Amino acid sequence: MNKSLRDRLGWLALGVSLLGACGGPGEELSDATPVLAETDSALQSSDVSVVLTAVQPSFDQADAVKVSVSFTNISPRPVNLLRWFMPLDGMEEPLFQVTLDGKPVPFLGPHYKRPMPAEVDYRRLHPGETISGPVILSDLYDLSRTGRYVVRFRVDRSKLHGSGKAGALLQSNELALWISGRANARQEADAPVYALTANVSYTKCDATQQATVLQAVNAASTYANGATSYLGGPASATSRYTTWFGAFSSSGWNTAASHFTSIKNAFDTKPVTVDCGCKKSYYAYVYPNQPYKIYVCKAFWSAPMTGTDSKGGTLIHEMSHFTATAGTDDWVYGQSGAQSLALSDPSQALDNADSHEYFAENNPSLP
């Protein structure tokens, strides 16, 4: 996998405004169509307008809380929109700011580790054209309390651009909705779980996958133990620390050490379950509030066992997402993106799942 291309193409493709090159709505790119020129990273959020409309002003407990979102190209040129950040075919990211009494409510959806985007991951929009569709917020946000919620589509440039540098937001109007509290939606159907070891189980895995899962968990445990041991040593501005977590500070070092201690303890002592049923092209995902179940996807099976973007490293990445361990987010993907983030914003680097993975994999090896 060309990681540099992934960083530049996958996240620059979104930049401030999720923009790229030519086409028509819903079309896929042809082989001859460039996804994004590097100069396109300067495009402004005003190139795309996002509008939310209410399906209804209030929702009873039995109602699915649904809004409609529309993306309109208000620029004079065609644009490409990365589907991951358009919640029209199912939402996979916390794309909405949802608040109750002025306080944000938790996003309950999955956190993914993805490979480089392919052509099918983009949709085209001509000047003046609009793509719109419904989004069911009650599937992905904690709406368990009754009250007046305020909803806005809101995408942070620093997260989507892949640079970690603060920037403009692509955001919609606000909607005020009265919502009666309801139980949070179950995110995945239950399936039989079988033990591999005393604390590692699997579901939906064939015999070959079971063996691979056990190897991968062992590799992740080795990585976690190594990172914990390293961070248990003298705190200093080592190359390994500063490459992945930025400018040295004792508090930053202690944060990283605390994260890896929790990750290590989870692999060593907690009931880890690996689900092999995912058919998406991604590496893996988890629901952060549902430890310690990790869903592995297609890219996981073709990854090396150890090394950069490995099976063992992927499990480190996903384990770091759990609120019971490190509660990390996905600010950037890829080694070059993670290195840039460390330089520009060490606090975000300490909150970035890929940064934890690359620190643990330590490939190439840094002292």
Number of C-alpha atoms within 10 A of each C-alpha: 9 9 18 14 14 22 24 22 23 26 27 26 30 27 31 27 29 28 29 29 20 22 20 16 18 15 15 17 21 12 8 6 12 12 22 20 13 12 8 15 21 12 16 17 19 15 20 25 18 21 18 22 16 16 13 11 13 16 17 13 14 10 12 15 24 17 19 16 21 19 20 18 23 18 17 10 15 21 29 29 24 22 20 17 18 22 22 17 11 14 19 16 19 20 18 18 19 25 18 19 10 10 11 14 17 15 21 21 21 21 21 23 24 19 20 21 20 15 16 13 15 26 22 24 28 20 18 13 15 16 17 16 15 18 20 15 18 19 19 21 20 21 26 16 14 15 15 16 21 19 22 20 21 18 24 19 25 22 24 25 27 27 28 25 16 13 15 15 20 21 22 20 13 16 17 16 20 17 23 18 16 17 12 14 15 10 13 7 5 8 10 7 14 14 14 14 11 10 14 21 19 25 19 16 17 12 9 8 14 20 12 16 27 17 15 23 24 16 21 29 22 18 25 31 20 17 24 22 13 17 20 14 9 9 17 13 15 13 14 19 22 19 22 29 30 25 18 16 15 11 10 19 22 14 17 23 20 17 23 28 20 19 30 24 15 21 23 18 11 15 16 21 22 24 21 22 14 15 10 12 16 18 25 27 25 23 22 26 17 14 19 22 23 23 22 28 22 16 19 25 16 11 18 14 22 17 17 21 27 24 28 29 31 30 31 30 30 31 33 28 28 23 14 17 21 24 17 25 22 21 24 27 26 27 23 19 24 29 22 21 30 25 18 17 18 22 15 24 30 24 22 27 29 30 29 29 29 26 24 27 26 19 14 9 10 11 8
